[in-house]
């Protein structure tokens, strides 16, 4: 498949893109071209890298069409922060792709009162980031249910790992650092139920769920 990753040079994309290449997919990475991937990997030599300023393109109303022009089978959106951004992509890609993945956040659940969080718990998203992400998710799920748009939503916690910037310590404001998908080396990563869960494997797309299988069985083929 031809997979377009929006935000491919970020913390997650740095590791996702080489895995997609290794699985045999043709990969296009979209970024603003302001930084290299966090870690060097030979797979990047076969990746088509496209420089696009999403904010500027969206202001012109052209971002969705630019993505469509790359002829994707699958689109992975790592850097969507407003419903308007999501809407531009959906309107351009509707009926033209086989899978759309949106990287959401556990912030849509709000502060935990019970763990692990489950799909049926009342949500109280917090902060501009969490509230906007919850709105994006509601919009995408509505498009999936009513119009069959092939959307998958991921619910990661804090992104941690061997690369990236230090994670904001617990108990302090993370509203700015979250937008940059900042990762840390020493802080633990919280867990949550996932709306729809996916593992990037050679059998792409292969859905699997950790704590909650309801989403995968409802929306796609589940596996363990």
KOLKOL-782004 format. One record per residue (C-alpha): residue in three letters; x, y, z. Coordinates in Angstrom, 3 decimals. Layout:
BAKOL res     east    north       up
BAKOL ALA        X        Y        Z
...
This chain:
BAKOL res     east    north       up
BAKOL UNK    0.000    0.000    0.000
BAKOL UNK    0.962    3.648   -0.432
BAKOL UNK    0.890    5.152    3.061
BAKOL UNK    1.032    8.913    3.615
BAKOL UNK    2.130    9.899    7.122
BAKOL UNK    1.332   13.493    8.061
BAKOL UNK    3.938   14.536   10.615
BAKOL UNK    6.280   11.709    9.681
BAKOL UNK    9.435   13.261   11.126
BAKOL UNK    8.050   13.628   14.669
BAKOL UNK    8.632   11.364   17.649
BAKOL UNK    6.147    8.681   16.625
BAKOL UNK    6.774    9.035   12.889
BAKOL UNK   10.499    8.553   13.401
BAKOL UNK    9.809    4.959   14.415
BAKOL UNK    6.575    4.345   12.505
BAKOL UNK    7.873    5.236    9.040
BAKOL UNK   10.789    2.730    9.045
BAKOL UNK    8.423   -0.009   10.245
BAKOL UNK    6.022    0.715    7.404
BAKOL UNK    8.884    0.587    4.924
BAKOL UNK   10.091   -2.668    6.462
BAKOL UNK    6.601   -4.108    6.045
BAKOL UNK    6.842   -3.494    2.324
BAKOL UNK    4.739   -0.357    1.981
BAKOL UNK    5.455    2.659   -0.180
BAKOL UNK    5.682    5.546    2.276
BAKOL UNK    5.303    9.302    1.857
BAKOL UNK    6.194   11.523    4.809
BAKOL UNK    4.715   15.021    5.061
BAKOL UNK    6.364   17.604    7.299
BAKOL UNK    7.265   21.271    7.353
BAKOL UNK   10.830   20.296    6.567
BAKOL UNK   12.204   21.984    9.671
BAKOL UNK   13.889   18.953   11.225
BAKOL UNK   15.254   15.528   10.464
BAKOL UNK   13.766   12.358   11.998
BAKOL UNK   14.870   11.893   15.595
BAKOL UNK   16.956    8.841   14.718
BAKOL UNK   18.825    7.872   11.566
BAKOL UNK   17.508    4.787    9.777
BAKOL UNK   18.356    3.449    6.305
BAKOL UNK   14.640    3.027    5.529
BAKOL UNK   14.335    6.800    5.079
BAKOL UNK   16.325    6.524    1.841
BAKOL UNK   13.276    4.948    0.194
BAKOL UNK   10.721    7.377    1.691
BAKOL UNK    9.257   10.183   -0.411
BAKOL UNK    9.542   13.292    1.760
BAKOL UNK    7.143   16.128    0.994
BAKOL UNK    7.464   19.573    2.555
BAKOL UNK    4.097   21.174    3.321
BAKOL UNK    3.084   23.871    5.785
BAKOL UNK   -0.228   22.494    6.991
BAKOL UNK   -1.397   25.705    8.630
BAKOL UNK   -0.725   27.773    5.515
BAKOL UNK   -2.286   25.194    3.190
BAKOL UNK   -5.386   24.936    5.371
BAKOL UNK   -5.762   28.713    5.353
BAKOL UNK   -5.868   28.470    1.552
BAKOL UNK   -8.231   25.500    1.716
BAKOL UNK   -5.784   23.317   -0.217
BAKOL UNK   -4.283   20.925    2.320
BAKOL UNK   -6.760   18.084    1.786
BAKOL UNK   -6.337   18.244   -1.967
BAKOL UNK   -2.551   18.283   -1.636
BAKOL UNK   -2.696   15.091    0.428
BAKOL UNK   -5.089   13.489   -2.044
BAKOL UNK   -2.719   14.430   -4.860
BAKOL UNK   -0.125   12.103   -3.312
BAKOL UNK   -2.423    9.204   -4.230
BAKOL UNK   -2.543    7.491   -0.830
BAKOL UNK   -4.203    4.193   -0.012
BAKOL UNK   -3.788    4.919    3.703
BAKOL UNK   -3.354    8.246    5.519
BAKOL UNK   -1.923    8.471    9.040
BAKOL UNK   -2.498   11.899   10.616
BAKOL UNK   -0.193   12.545   13.558
BAKOL UNK   -0.667   16.320   13.835
BAKOL UNK   -4.364   17.182   13.655
BAKOL UNK   -5.436   19.468   16.499
BAKOL UNK   -8.765   21.026   15.421
BAKOL UNK  -12.036   19.706   13.976
BAKOL UNK  -11.630   22.084   11.037
BAKOL UNK   -8.328   20.415   10.134
BAKOL UNK   -9.930   16.989   10.286
BAKOL UNK  -12.871   18.128    8.200
BAKOL UNK  -10.661   19.367    5.371
BAKOL UNK   -9.013   15.978    5.108
BAKOL UNK  -12.211   13.961    5.332
BAKOL UNK  -13.931   16.016    2.653
BAKOL UNK  -10.965   15.578    0.315
BAKOL UNK  -10.335   11.889    1.036
BAKOL UNK  -13.896   10.575    1.361
BAKOL UNK  -14.341    7.584   -0.937
BAKOL UNK  -10.732    7.793   -2.140
BAKOL UNK   -8.732    5.872    0.503
BAKOL UNK   -9.018    2.528    2.244
BAKOL UNK   -7.947    3.592    5.750
BAKOL UNK   -7.522    6.807    7.732
BAKOL UNK   -5.764    6.824   11.091
BAKOL UNK   -6.008    9.749   13.475
BAKOL UNK   -3.658    9.947   16.434
BAKOL UNK   -5.841   11.054   19.328
BAKOL UNK   -5.062   11.069   23.032
BAKOL UNK   -6.202    9.704   26.395
BAKOL UNK   -6.829   13.341   27.312
BAKOL UNK  -10.309   12.889   25.848
BAKOL UNK  -11.136   10.857   28.972
BAKOL UNK  -10.145   13.612   31.371
BAKOL UNK   -8.662   12.985   34.797
BAKOL UNK   -8.875    9.331   35.753
BAKOL UNK  -11.377    8.340   38.420
BAKOL UNK  -11.108    4.647   37.566
BAKOL UNK   -8.336    2.770   35.787
BAKOL UNK   -8.080    1.356   33.293
BAKOL UNK  -10.511    3.689   31.532
BAKOL UNK  -13.237    1.918   29.578
BAKOL UNK  -15.222    2.896   26.516
BAKOL UNK  -18.459    3.491   28.413
BAKOL UNK  -17.102    5.825   31.105
BAKOL UNK  -18.252    9.430   31.134
BAKOL UNK  -15.671   11.618   29.466
BAKOL UNK  -14.499   14.940   30.802
BAKOL UNK  -11.773   16.121   28.408
BAKOL UNK   -9.601   18.881   29.833
BAKOL UNK   -7.527   21.694   28.415
BAKOL UNK   -7.794   23.092   24.899
BAKOL UNK   -5.828   20.141   23.560
BAKOL UNK   -8.058   17.484   25.128
BAKOL UNK  -11.302   19.285   24.275
BAKOL UNK  -10.322   19.817   20.635
BAKOL UNK   -9.173   16.219   20.293
BAKOL UNK  -12.503   15.001   21.720
BAKOL UNK  -14.358   17.071   19.130
BAKOL UNK  -12.199   15.647   16.342
BAKOL UNK  -12.898   12.133   17.557
BAKOL UNK  -16.654   12.724   17.716
BAKOL UNK  -16.600   14.083   14.181
BAKOL UNK  -14.558   11.193   12.759
BAKOL UNK  -16.647    8.528   14.467
BAKOL UNK  -19.819   10.173   13.171
BAKOL UNK  -18.376   10.140    9.653
BAKOL UNK  -17.486    6.468   10.096
BAKOL UNK  -20.934    5.476   11.354
BAKOL UNK  -23.048    7.560    8.986
BAKOL UNK  -20.944    7.627    5.859
BAKOL UNK  -18.598    4.678    6.152
BAKOL UNK  -15.455    6.805    6.269
BAKOL UNK  -12.705    4.302    7.223
BAKOL UNK  -11.422    6.094   10.325
BAKOL UNK   -9.335    4.585   13.101
BAKOL UNK   -8.603    6.563   16.283
BAKOL UNK   -5.659    5.853   18.552
BAKOL UNK   -5.565    6.789   22.235
BAKOL UNK   -1.902    7.005   23.264
BAKOL UNK   -0.806    8.435   26.573
BAKOL UNK    2.371   10.456   26.945
BAKOL UNK    4.796    9.492   24.211
BAKOL UNK    7.976    8.158   25.789
BAKOL UNK   11.079    6.489   24.452
BAKOL UNK   14.780    6.844   23.654
BAKOL UNK   14.366    9.964   21.502
BAKOL UNK   12.730   13.335   21.841
BAKOL UNK   12.542   16.112   24.401
BAKOL UNK   12.074   15.693   28.155
BAKOL UNK    8.491   15.077   29.147
BAKOL UNK    6.891   17.713   31.349
BAKOL UNK    6.926   16.274   34.902
BAKOL UNK    3.624   15.131   36.434
BAKOL UNK    1.694   17.857   38.196
BAKOL UNK    2.804   20.630   35.843
BAKOL UNK    1.176   22.089   32.749
BAKOL UNK    1.476   19.923   29.638
BAKOL UNK   -0.774   21.919   27.319
BAKOL UNK    2.126   23.149   25.187
BAKOL UNK    4.395   20.115   25.308
BAKOL UNK    1.599   17.782   24.245
BAKOL UNK    1.204   19.598   20.946
BAKOL UNK    4.776   18.779   20.082
BAKOL UNK    4.446   15.080   20.992
BAKOL UNK    7.350   15.440   23.373
BAKOL UNK    8.785   12.236   24.728
BAKOL UNK   10.817   11.482   27.807
BAKOL UNK   13.155    8.851   29.081
BAKOL UNK   12.171    8.383   32.687
BAKOL UNK    8.482    9.146   33.112
BAKOL UNK    5.958    6.303   32.947
BAKOL UNK    3.352    6.149   30.209
BAKOL UNK   -0.295    5.984   31.340
BAKOL UNK   -2.651    3.443   29.795
BAKOL UNK   -6.239    3.649   28.688
BAKOL UNK   -8.919    1.819   26.772
BAKOL UNK   -8.634    2.497   23.035
BAKOL UNK  -11.527    3.437   20.779
BAKOL UNK  -10.019    1.509   17.912
BAKOL UNK   -6.568    0.028   18.298
BAKOL UNK   -4.042   -0.770   15.643
BAKOL UNK   -0.651   -2.393   15.432
BAKOL UNK    1.553   -1.543   12.500
BAKOL UNK    2.579   -4.975   11.247
BAKOL UNK    3.356   -6.639    7.908
BAKOL UNK   -0.320   -7.675    7.765
BAKOL UNK   -1.384   -4.006    7.559
BAKOL UNK   -4.007   -3.015    8.409
BAKOL UNK   -4.304   -5.364   11.371
BAKOL UNK   -6.489   -4.233   14.237
BAKOL UNK   -5.833   -5.310   17.788
BAKOL UNK   -6.856   -4.061   21.187
BAKOL UNK   -5.135   -4.112   24.524
BAKOL UNK   -7.607   -3.446   27.296
BAKOL UNK  -10.781   -2.881   25.307
BAKOL UNK  -11.747   -5.123   22.381
BAKOL UNK  -15.141   -3.531   21.868
BAKOL UNK  -13.828   -0.910   19.497
BAKOL UNK  -11.914   -3.315   17.285
BAKOL UNK  -14.756   -5.813   17.023
BAKOL UNK  -17.205   -3.031   16.261
BAKOL UNK  -15.137   -1.290   13.634
BAKOL UNK  -12.812   -3.848   12.132
BAKOL UNK  -11.051   -7.152   12.310
BAKOL UNK   -9.694   -7.814   15.784
BAKOL UNK   -6.662   -9.897   16.605
BAKOL UNK   -4.462  -10.591   19.597
